[in-house]
Amino acid sequence: MSGVRLLVGTRKGAFVLNSDGSRRAWSIEGPHFAGWEIYHLKGSPSDPDRIYASQSSSWFGQVVHRSDDGGKSWQTVGNDFSYAGETGTHQWFDGTPHPWEFARVWHFEPSLDDPDTVYAGVEDAAIFRSTDGGVSWTELAGLRGNDTGPRWQPGAGGMAVHTVILDPSHPDRMFVAISAAGVFRSDDAGESWRPMNKGLRSEFMPEAEAEVGHCVHRIAQHPTRPDTLFMQKHWDVMRSDDAGASWYEVSGDLPSDFGFPIDVHAHEPDTVYVVPITSDSVHFPPDGRLRVYRSRSGGGEWEPLAEGLPRANCYTNVLRDAMDVDHLDPCGVYFGTTGGEVYGSADGGDHWSAIVEHLPAVLSVEVQDVA
Amino acid sequence: MIQPEQPHAVRVVLPAQLRTLASVGREVTVPIVGEVTQRSVLDALESLLPTLEGTIRDRATARRRPFVRFFACEEDLSHEPPDTPLPDAVASGREPFIVLGAIAGG
């Protein structure tokens, strides 16, 4: 029977959770890198034993770890994320030009077919690629060098590439999402990039439908329908059916269309999950009830999923990279909270249970299907 | 006949986090040929332990990371220019050069 491995990044270390295909009992390994903030871990789709981990600290900066044995042991690899060429400037909070300054890796996206190739989405917003297992990194400078780059501006949480999607149907096509610039697409393997934000509307900007400046929190794609993208934005849940060329709102009957994560069911391209929180200033679930919302129609109509989740006095949040799905049947759905719980559902979200509680605040959850 | 200069054996004390990262003990001794300064000590330390590159000094600017401090001989040397000679007691190995992280609550 196949199994599932969850890679959990937290404020104070990384944890690896394993279960067999029943997903009833879990082993919990960790903390790895105890005391360190682990922003993100992700495994290679072509070699589940290869895992990349981003360790970040305000004290000691960025460190990258790599495992070649499924998270049992780790080695430190390269942390030189030097921007290519002229550093250039983006907008600072006061509207003045500010040089790009590397802060941390928010997200690793390993190649679909080569375990040594991995992309890193970083703050200040840029994308890097390694083809030697994370030892050395080269910026794909066409993103930061986009005509709109000098107009990008950080939000309160910084200015980061937090989402990287490698299109399985178009090997040269990639999407990134940046807070607070928006979605960008490359059709030439990362050489050049175009903003893809038509249809987005952000009231916090003087020009609400501007080409860039939107605070996109997360985008998700189903591999069998690569031209359809779902987006959780800083207000609004959005959908595109033309590979990001245009977007329309599918918030529908959600109790709040503010949130961070969004993900798609492994086998049903029209089944989408979000976790609404109250507002931009109140980052916990409405009424203190933790509920995942599921749409089975590609957005618009949503149903609350609450069986097994806290029904009262829950004031945690689920961050953008802290939700993922497995590929078993039925599809498993998992998410971690800033309160340190990791919840899982082995039936597509109908029933939930806490896999582990009392971890440090969870920053990321990634799922691996393992033999 | 001119004798080659003997290297200074400079003792460096690392914070717990960096000891774990570099898989070393509390104190590391680095050989320094020539003047003993913050820069020469940290260059030698990073040469000996490459996993520490970027953790004490920012890679892009080579400046001390904001929450890292340098102490020696009961003095805070964090704000000294990187090429200022360190005290003789550090150069001679009688006193260590201490790298530490600033305190923080939470």
Interface residues (C-beta under 8 A of the other chain):
Chain A: G35 W36 S57 S58 W59 F60 G61 Q62 V63 T76 N79 D80 F81 S82 Y83 E101 F102
Chain B: Q17 L18 L21 T51 E53 G54 T55 I56 D58 R59 A60 R65 P66 F67 V68 G101 A102
